[in-house]
Every structure is written in structure tokens, then in C-alpha cells.
Amino acid sequence: MRAPHARAPPEGERAIGLISAGGETEEMSAREVSPHLLIARTAEELKKLEEVKPPEWSRYVKTGVHKERPPEQPDWWYIRGASLLRRIYLEGPVGVSRLRVRYGGRKKRGSAPEHFRRGGGKILRTLLQQLERAGLVEKKDRKGRKVTKKGAEFLERLSGELKGG
């Protein structure tokens, strides 16, 4: 039995059951926890995976043409990977082109008005390939990438830990 405030997950999205204090089972998905907490927790778990490692060039690269400097956080690669995994879970299947728009921003042009610029694609492609090798995402024919069953269970387990404790 669902609580009156709980909603069913959207079509194609899985949910896991959690036992609440009253003994009732409550549906849980990655949509129901704070994105900041989920991304931080997922980044910690991605660091443990052998397949997800930042390449040598990642220390020097900007995340897009709209940025002036490279990221300052030493673990930014894992944070971006966690954000990417969550984004594919919520919107998938999604391609690199749409992800570039999602991770883009305003380009400062001096005294001229700002214009939107897409994020860098090499970072996204490399991360997607690493997440594929880890078995968390897979290619869908001509539609982009979607989260695998293993990837969905991975995110749902982490969101359940965050929500429950």
C-alpha cells in the first residue's frame, strides 16, 4: 500500500520497496531524493569502480567552450559521471547532443551580449564509454544511451540508502 503522498514512477522507471517505521512498503526511485546528495553519494561509489577513471588529459581540459578555466575539484570526473548517470536515468534514452546542451552555459564575450554554448562532447563520450564498460548504461539503436537494469538498481540502492538513513 502506497502512502497518499507517494506517486507511481513514470513509465519505464523502476522503483524499489523500502520498509518504513510502520512496516508499510514505500516505493522509492532516484527522483525522490535530493539530486546533490545522490550525485555526491554516486560519485563516491563510482570511485570504487575500476572501469571509471579520469584520463590523463582530464586535468587540463575545460568542460566546455563557455568556461574560462578547468574544474578546480580534484574528483570532478566522478561527479560529472554521477550527474550523467542520474540524467540518463531520468531522461533516457538520451544522446551526446542533448547532453551537450544540458551541460552547456553562457559564454562571456566581453562587452558583447552573452550567448549560449554547448558543453564539451569528448568528456561526455568518454564518460559514457566508461559507464558502458561498467555495465551501468547501454546504447539504444539510434536513440542514444539508456540505463541498464544494473545501473537502475545501482542508483535505486543509493537513493534508498539516502532516503532511509
Secondary structure as UniProt FT lines:
FT   TURN            4..5
FT   TURN            11..12
FT   STRAND          16..19
FT   TURN            21..22
FT   STRAND          25..28
FT   HELIX           30..32
FT   HELIX           35..48
FT   HELIX           56..59
FT   TURN            65..66
FT   TURN            74..75
FT   HELIX           76..91
FT   HELIX           96..102
FT   STRAND          105..109
FT   TURN            110..111
FT   STRAND          112..117
FT   HELIX           121..133
FT   TURN            134..135
FT   STRAND          137..140
FT   TURN            141..143
FT   STRAND          144..147
FT   HELIX           149..164
//
